[in-house]
């Protein structure tokens, strides 16, 4: 470099970085008028086996079925029976009541941790309704609706949250990280993004075996910035895996908004374009739109037409978890101003518009859900709550790893049991 070159650059602007900031902070008045919400029914519905590039305009739009009057309109209307709609509504109400009870249980010191999915119930319940019962789900921690929709016992879910004697996972998972193979619910992972490669791998294995079962995976929008997201999409695209990959864009990670993961630049559904796979962007608070999108993607996968990336556009109405205080980073009342409304109220309005529902039946539904959840909680708590757990079955920590326990672990087990007997002054197992 010559001596003259630095002088020649003195008038060149300095380089700078852009650090995304949320549009509203505590104390601000949230205004979502800038959020583009297309009219319900305006998005075209291509054939499920169409070339992937034909879906790419849908990654920048928003598939919506329910209009402001609760009517189902447009080509994506799945035309579900009233019985199916009522079942979905009942499951969504059950999830919300369950969330509220378990949230209070955590605040009462009965468990250490809980995560609610308030405002996101349709994303799991409607998806479960659209999938086959034996399709495998790879959820994150806000898809408890998958288990509820598939009839998993509420008491078993609560026993896992309490890590008590009825916990089928023997207290080895963080509360709310359920697992049940029979109900097609793969173990939840606290490491964000890991469910995607596992979902793709499971789907590839299903294809290799000549099976007909699909896999569907969920992550939050923040986890799209993880390497696992991109590895999974590469494998899904290259091998045409029969998998549905959902991004739940609820606007917030634990304290950072979606712009940190790239949400200011493009939609999360648009990432399908770069990988050459089908992509859809869906109103996540519209149960019918969620069902329609998953049904479409499932048809596509079963026809060996390839994977689909679906972005569910929604809003996290509550804190990230019971360990989070959202008032520290977002304004009060923001959730109530979200333009896509409440998924339960919207599905309820749809059933009312069909003449298949009314306020009296809805009140009875909520009361019944509350009664069932309370009964399940009473049954679960009879088996113990988390603070009561101690040295019971301490030896189980050495089980379920080896078919035959190695001698050195057997020695460690006996030593641990001996310490427990001394501490308790009684037999331990």
ABEGO torsion letter per residue (X at the ends): XBAAAAAAAAABBBBBBBBBBBABBBGBBBBAAABBBBBBGABBBBBAABBAAAAAAAAABBBBABBAAGBBBEAABAGBBAAAAAAAAAAAAAAAAAAAAAAAAAAAGABABBBBABGAAAAAAAAAAABBAABBBBBBAAAAAAAAAAGBBAAAAAAAAAGBAABAAGGABBBGBBBBAAAGBBBBBABBGAAAAAAAAAAAAAAAAGBABBBBBBBBAAAAABAAAAAAAAAAAAAGBBBBBBBBBAGBBAABBAAAAGAAABBAAAAAAAAGBBBBBBBAABAAAAAAAAAAAAAAAAAGAEBBBBBBBBBBABBABAABBAAAABBBGAAAABAAEBAAAAAAAAAAAAGABBAAAAAAAAAAAAAAAAAAAAAAAAAEBAAABBABGAAAAABGABABBBAAAAAAAAAAAAAAAAAAGBBBX
